[in-house]
Amino acid sequence: MTRQSLYLGLIAALLVPAVHAQDVPAAADTGPSANWADTYATSQQDNSGGDAAAAPPRATYKEPALPRPDWVQSLIDDGVNIRASLVDQYAKNTTGGVYQGSHNVGQFYIGADLDLAKMWGWTGSTLHFTVYRDYGLSLNALVTGTYTKQQYIYKNPYTRWHLGLFSYEYKGLDDRLDIQVGRLGSTTYFGHLVVNCQFTSANTCGEPRMLVSETGLSLLPSATWGGNVKYKTTENTYVDMGAFEVNPTIQPSNGLNWGIEHATGYTVPVEFGWVKNDPRAEQYPFELKGGAYVSTAPLTDINLNTRGQPLGIKGGTAATDNHVRDGIYMMGDKVIWRPDPDSPRSFNVFGGWVQQLEQQEIMRQQIYAGFVMTGPFASRPYDTVGLNISEFELTSAERAFLAEERAKLGGSGWNARHQTAADLTYSYHIVKGLELMPSVQYIVHPDNSSIPKTPVLPKNLLVYAIGLRVDIGVLMGFKPAAAND
């Protein structure tokens, strides 16, 4: 009854504003991965020409961009948009955590969106595919030991080429209906506030840390079979629902084995949203989103072995836990300062809450809040400075397991039930598609869930990091990729 009440309360809270939503023309993409700042960018006419006649009126401010070559425009006109990106992040832990040290990690991908309407006359149809290459190992996995990641781009410890996204998308009913099926990364569709990805840590990028690690959803490049349906119930509201395979063998593979013989279950998320993020229609754009998820895949027990004994003390093989994973979340962001409607300069506040409804996880709750200021200096209207702060709650079983491992190795003490992680990041836009992102992060009462076999009770930790984001496709003149992980 408690879970049912929480689900019903969440649905009611999100549907009430939807009923009263005004039919203001929405942005071109008001889906789960859209944000008003992105809408502002896409509403600007390209420097390189092309679809000038169909473009909206030119904004006063435009982010400097490299010119679009004729051959790129020819491909776009033929329905081919190339996506390629490189993200590299270096981080150093100077104090606290399990150890002190530094690591570099990154990811390169290349892919394409094929407009089948232009190519073959298939109205509303698009084919997407992306190949990935991850490299390096992260600071949290080898040095700090924390559940939270100090480098958000760390997604796969297996340094090999991997076919991730491979999907067919159909848009119909005047773009109110969006269906995507194939090999999908399920976190692409749920729990997104794009403003949250103006950071170097993974506390909130591209979705809250708990939605990535403890829901049965999967990050790209670890795509699994799935389908997702989004429907705009009004111009400013939507409902999004999907069903995705859970397959633990995907991450270390090359992504070419599409069999389901190793699947262990499935995950079903649903999200409701009320979004007014078109800066041409709203002086202070906002998003409000919330959802729930259920996953049937079995879990590895946190603190019991197959004989029912404490794993941290007795060792052995961890037991299998067949509890159903489920939980709920709510999140939102709103622009509260915007001095010039023709400029991207703004101050955006955001916050959210993720709650597991079972205790078979490392963390049970995440509550977060922060801000992103775009254009902190009038002379640099596309730079951003942001601060996010997350409060995490460890489950009792995880705290017991870590204390047992610590005592077995000669240490003592229990991890605090709550820990607070903060990230202050500045994004310096060199040119459209090229960003440099220095970051300072601090964690109070950090856990050591990534390095449990240590006698050390971690002290507060300080991290310096710097990231480089290179959108190669945009630099070449192709259209920006849709927001994702």
GIVEN-V239297 format. One record per pair of residues at least 4 apart in sequence whose ideal C-beta (glycine too) atoms are under 7 Angstrom apart, sorted by the first residue. I is the first residue (numbers start at 1). J is the second residue. D is the distance in whole Angstrom. If there is no record, write none. Layout:
i: (I/I)
j: (J/J)
d: (D/D)
This chain:
i: (1/2/3/3/3/4/5/6/6/7/7/7/8/9/10/10/10/10/10/11/11/12/13/14/14/14/14/15/15/17/17/17/18/18/18/18/21/21/21/21/23/23/24/24/24/24/25/25/25/26/26/26/26/27/27/27/27/28/28/29/30/30/30/30/30/31/31/31/32/32/32/32/32/32/32/33/33/33/33/33/33/34/34/34/34/34/34/35/35/35/35/35/36/36/36/36/36/37/37/37/37/38/38/38/39/39/39/39/40/40/41/43/43/43/44/44/44/45/45/45/46/46/47/47/47/48/48/48/50/50/50/51/59/60/60/61/61/61/61/63/63/63/64/64/65/65/66/66/66/67/68/68/68/69/70/71/72/72/72/72/73/74/75/76/76/76/76/78/78/79/79/79/79/80/80/81/81/81/81/82/82/82/83/83/83/83/83/83/83/84/84/84/84/85/85/85/85/85/86/86/86/86/87/87/87/87/87/88/88/88/88/89/89/89/89/89/89/89/90/90/90/90/91/91/91/91/91/91/91/92/92/92/93/93/93/93/93/93/93/93/94/94/94/95/95/95/96/96/96/96/96/96/97/97/97/97/97/97/97/98/98/98/98/98/98/98/99/100/101/103/103/103/103/103/103/104/105/105/105/105/105/105/106/106/106/107/107/107/107/108/109/109/109/110/111/111/111/111/111/112/113/113/114/114/114/115/115/116/116/116/116/116/117/117/117/117/117/124/124/124/125/125/126/127/128/128/128/129/129/130/130/131/131/132/132/132/133/134/134/134/135/137/137/137/138/138/138/139/139/139/139/139/140/140/140/140/140/140/140/141/144/144/144/145/145/145/145/145/146/146/146/146/146/147/147/147/147/147/148/148/148/148/148/148/149/149/149/150/150/150/150/151/151/152/152/152/152/155/155/156/156/156/156/158/158/160/161/162/162/162/163/163/163/164/164/164/164/164/165/165/165/165/165/166/166/167/167/167/167/167/168/168/169/169/169/170/171/171/171/172/173/176/176/177/178/179/180/180/181/183/183/183/184/184/184/184/184/185/185/185/185/185/185/186/186/186/186/186/186/187/187/187/187/187/187/187/187/188/188/188/189/189/189/190/190/190/190/190/190/190/191/191/191/191/191/192/192/192/193/193/193/193/194/195/195/195/195/196/196/196/196/196/197/197/198/198/198/198/198/199/199/199/199/199/199/199/200/200/200/200/200/200/201/201/201/202/203/203/203/203/203/203/204/204/204/204/206/206/207/207/208/208/208/208/209/209/210/210/210/210/211/211/211/211/212/212/214/214/214/214/215/215/215/215/215/216/216/216/216/216/217/217/217/218/218/218/218/219/220/220/221/222/222/223/224/224/224/224/224/225/225/226/226/226/226/227/227/228/228/229/230/230/231/231/232/232/233/233/233/236/236/236/237/237/238/239/240/240/241/242/243/243/244/244/245/245/245/246/246/246/246/246/246/246/247/247/247/248/249/249/250/253/264/264/265/265/265/265/266/267/267/268/268/269/269/270/270/271/271/271/272/272/273/273/273/274/275/276/276/276/277/277/278/278/279/279/283/283/284/284/284/284/285/286/286/286/286/287/287/288/289/289/290/290/291/292/293/293/294/294/294/295/295/296/298/298/298/299/299/299/299/300/300/300/301/301/301/301/302/302/302/302/302/303/303/303/303/303/303/304/304/304/304/304/305/305/305/305/305/305/305/306/306/306/307/309/310/310/311/311/311/311/312/312/312/312/313/313/321/323/323/325/326/326/327/327/327/327/328/329/329/329/330/330/331/331/332/332/333/333/333/334/334/335/335/335/336/336/337/337/338/339/340/343/343/344/344/344/344/345/345/345/346/347/347/348/348/349/350/350/351/351/352/353/354/354/355/356/356/356/359/359/359/361/362/362/362/362/363/363/363/363/364/364/365/366/366/367/368/368/368/369/370/370/370/370/371/371/372/372/373/373/374/375/375/375/375/376/376/377/382/383/383/383/384/385/386/387/387/388/389/389/390/391/391/392/392/392/393/393/394/394/394/394/394/396/397/398/398/399/399/399/399/400/401/401/402/402/402/402/402/402/403/403/404/405/405/405/406/406/406/406/406/406/407/407/409/409/409/410/411/411/411/413/415/416/418/419/419/419/419/419/420/421/422/422/423/423/424/424/425/425/426/426/427/427/428/428/429/430/430/430/432/433/433/433/433/434/434/435/436/437/437/437/438/439/439/439/440/441/441/442/442/443/443/444/446/446/446/448/448/448/471/471/472/473/473/474/474)
j: (5/6/7/326/357/8/9/10/328/11/292/328/12/13/14/290/292/328/330/15/272/16/290/18/272/274/290/19/272/21/274/288/233/234/237/274/234/236/237/274/234/235/235/236/276/281/235/278/281/30/235/236/278/34/39/277/278/39/42/34/34/236/238/275/277/178/230/238/189/190/192/240/271/273/289/188/192/194/482/483/484/38/39/194/275/277/483/193/194/195/277/483/40/277/279/285/335/41/195/344/374/42/194/483/43/277/278/279/279/344/63/56/59/280/58/59/62/52/55/58/50/68/62/65/67/67/68/477/68/73/76/55/342/342/343/342/343/344/381/382/429/432/431/432/431/432/431/475/477/477/72/73/477/477/74/75/76/476/477/478/77/78/80/80/81/478/479/118/119/114/115/118/119/112/114/112/113/478/479/112/473/478/111/112/113/130/473/478/481/109/110/472/473/109/470/471/472/473/106/108/470/472/106/107/153/467/469/104/106/467/468/105/106/151/153/200/465/467/102/104/465/466/102/103/139/150/151/463/465/102/463/464/97/100/101/139/143/144/461/463/100/462/464/100/461/462/446/458/459/460/461/462/143/144/145/146/446/458/461/144/145/448/451/454/456/458/143/143/143/136/137/138/139/142/143/136/136/137/138/151/153/154/135/136/153/132/134/153/155/133/130/131/132/131/128/129/130/131/165/129/126/128/119/126/127/119/126/120/122/125/126/127/121/122/123/124/125/170/171/172/168/170/169/168/165/167/169/165/166/164/165/161/163/162/164/221/161/155/156/159/159/141/142/157/149/151/154/143/144/150/151/463/144/145/146/148/149/150/450/450/150/446/461/448/450/451/454/458/443/446/447/448/450/362/363/447/449/450/201/202/203/209/421/443/154/201/202/201/441/463/465/200/465/200/201/202/205/219/221/162/221/222/251/251/252/254/254/221/254/255/254/255/256/185/220/221/223/255/183/184/185/220/223/182/183/180/181/182/183/184/181/182/178/179/180/179/175/177/178/177/177/231/232/231/230/229/184/228/227/223/224/225/188/223/226/228/244/218/219/220/222/223/485/217/218/226/242/244/267/191/207/211/212/217/218/219/485/220/484/485/228/240/242/207/211/217/240/269/271/291/207/208/211/329/331/206/207/483/287/331/333/350/483/333/348/350/372/204/205/206/350/388/205/206/372/384/386/425/427/204/205/386/388/423/425/439/423/425/437/439/465/467/423/439/441/209/209/368/388/390/421/423/208/368/388/390/484/485/211/212/352/354/366/368/213/366/214/354/363/366/215/217/329/354/217/219/356/361/362/363/267/293/295/325/327/246/267/295/297/325/244/267/269/222/223/224/244/485/484/485/255/250/251/255/244/245/246/247/250/245/260/242/243/244/245/242/243/240/242/241/238/240/238/239/237/238/237/238/239/274/275/276/273/274/273/272/270/271/270/269/266/268/266/267/260/263/266/263/264/265/266/267/295/297/262/263/264/264/253/262/255/257/297/298/295/296/297/298/296/293/295/293/294/291/293/291/292/289/290/291/290/291/287/288/289/288/287/282/285/286/285/287/282/285/285/341/338/341/334/335/336/338/335/332/333/334/335/332/333/332/331/332/329/330/329/328/326/327/324/325/326/324/325/324/320/321/322/321/323/325/360/318/320/321/318/319/320/321/360/395/397/398/401/310/311/312/397/400/401/308/309/310/311/319/309/311/314/316/317/318/319/316/317/319/316/314/314/404/315/316/318/401/401/404/405/408/404/408/360/358/360/358/357/358/354/355/356/357/355/352/353/354/352/353/351/352/350/351/348/349/350/348/349/346/347/348/347/349/346/347/346/345/345/375/381/374/375/381/382/374/375/381/374/371/373/371/372/371/369/370/368/369/368/367/365/366/365/361/364/365/364/395/397/395/394/395/398/449/392/393/394/395/393/395/393/390/392/391/388/389/390/389/386/387/388/389/386/387/384/386/384/385/384/380/381/382/383/383/385/383/429/427/428/429/427/426/425/422/424/423/420/422/421/418/420/418/419/421/417/418/398/399/415/417/447/400/401/402/449/403/414/415/417/404/405/452/406/415/447/448/449/452/407/414/408/409/452/453/411/412/413/454/455/457/411/412/453/454/455/455/455/456/457/457/447/445/445/443/444/445/446/447/444/443/441/442/439/441/439/440/437/439/437/438/435/437/435/436/435/434/435/436/474/470/471/474/475/470/475/469/468/466/467/469/466/465/466/467/464/463/465/460/462/460/461/460/458/460/461/452/454/458/475/480/476/478/481/478/480)
d: (6/7/6/7/5/6/6/6/6/6/6/7/6/6/7/5/6/5/7/6/7/6/7/7/4/7/5/6/7/6/5/7/6/7/4/5/5/5/5/6/6/5/6/6/6/5/6/7/6/4/5/6/6/6/4/5/4/7/7/5/5/7/7/5/6/7/6/7/5/6/5/6/6/6/7/7/5/6/6/4/6/6/6/7/7/6/7/7/3/5/6/7/6/4/5/3/6/7/7/6/6/6/6/6/6/6/6/6/5/5/7/5/7/6/7/5/5/6/4/5/6/6/7/5/6/5/3/6/6/5/7/6/5/4/7/6/5/7/6/5/7/4/5/6/7/4/7/6/7/7/5/6/3/6/6/7/7/6/4/6/6/6/4/7/6/7/7/6/7/6/3/3/4/6/6/6/5/5/5/5/5/5/5/6/7/7/5/7/5/7/4/4/5/6/7/5/6/7/7/5/4/6/6/5/5/7/5/7/4/7/5/6/6/4/5/6/6/4/7/5/6/6/7/6/4/5/5/6/4/4/7/5/5/5/6/6/5/5/6/5/6/5/7/7/6/5/7/6/4/5/3/6/6/4/6/7/6/5/4/6/4/5/5/5/5/6/5/7/4/7/6/6/5/6/6/5/4/6/5/5/6/5/6/6/6/6/5/5/7/5/5/7/5/6/7/5/3/6/7/6/6/5/6/7/4/6/6/5/4/4/6/6/7/6/5/7/6/5/4/5/7/6/5/6/6/5/6/6/5/5/4/6/6/5/5/4/5/6/4/6/5/6/6/6/6/5/4/5/6/5/6/7/5/7/5/7/5/6/5/5/7/7/6/4/5/3/7/7/6/5/6/7/6/6/6/5/4/7/7/7/6/6/5/7/6/7/4/5/6/5/6/7/7/7/6/4/4/5/7/7/6/7/6/7/5/6/6/4/6/5/7/4/6/7/5/3/5/6/6/7/7/6/6/5/4/5/6/3/6/6/6/6/7/7/4/5/5/7/5/5/4/6/4/5/4/5/7/5/4/4/7/6/7/6/4/7/7/6/6/3/7/5/6/4/5/6/6/4/6/7/6/7/6/5/7/5/6/7/5/6/5/6/6/7/7/7/7/5/5/6/4/6/4/6/7/6/6/7/6/6/5/6/5/5/5/6/5/4/6/7/6/7/4/5/5/5/5/7/5/7/5/6/6/5/5/7/7/5/6/4/5/5/4/7/6/6/6/7/6/4/5/6/6/6/5/7/7/5/5/6/6/5/5/6/6/6/5/4/6/5/5/6/7/6/7/6/6/5/7/6/7/5/6/6/7/5/4/3/5/5/7/6/7/5/7/6/7/5/7/5/7/5/5/7/6/4/7/5/6/4/7/6/6/3/6/6/6/7/4/6/6/4/6/6/7/5/5/6/6/6/6/5/7/5/5/6/7/4/5/6/6/5/6/5/6/5/6/6/5/5/6/6/6/4/5/5/7/6/6/4/7/6/4/6/6/4/3/7/6/6/4/7/5/6/4/5/6/6/7/4/6/7/7/7/4/5/5/5/6/6/4/6/6/7/6/7/6/7/6/5/6/6/5/7/7/4/7/6/5/4/5/7/6/4/6/5/6/6/6/7/5/7/4/6/5/6/5/4/7/7/5/5/7/7/5/4/7/5/7/7/4/5/6/6/5/6/4/5/4/6/7/7/6/5/5/5/6/4/6/6/6/6/5/5/6/4/6/6/7/7/6/6/5/3/4/7/5/6/5/5/5/7/5/7/7/6/4/5/6/7/6/4/6/5/7/3/7/7/6/7/4/7/6/5/7/5/6/6/6/4/5/6/6/7/6/5/6/5/6/6/3/5/5/6/5/6/5/5/7/6/6/4/5/5/7/5/5/5/5/7/7/5/6/6/7/7/5/5/5/6/6/7/5/5/4/6/5/5/6/7/4/6/6/5/4/6/6/6/5/4/7/5/5/7/4/7/7/6/5/7/4/6/6/5/4/5/5/7/5/5/7/5/5/6/5/7/5/7/6/6/5/5/6/6/6/6/6/6/6/6/6/5/7/6/6/7/6/5/7/6/7/6/6/5/6/7/5/6/4/7/7/7/6/7/7/6/7/7/4/5/3/6/6/4/5/4/7/6/6/4/6/6/4/5/7/5/6/5/7/5/6/4/7/6/5/5/7/5/6/4/7/6/6/7/4/3/4/6/7/4/6/7/4/7/5/4/7/7/6/4/7/7/6/6/5/5/5/7/5/6/6/5/6/7/6/4/7/6/6)
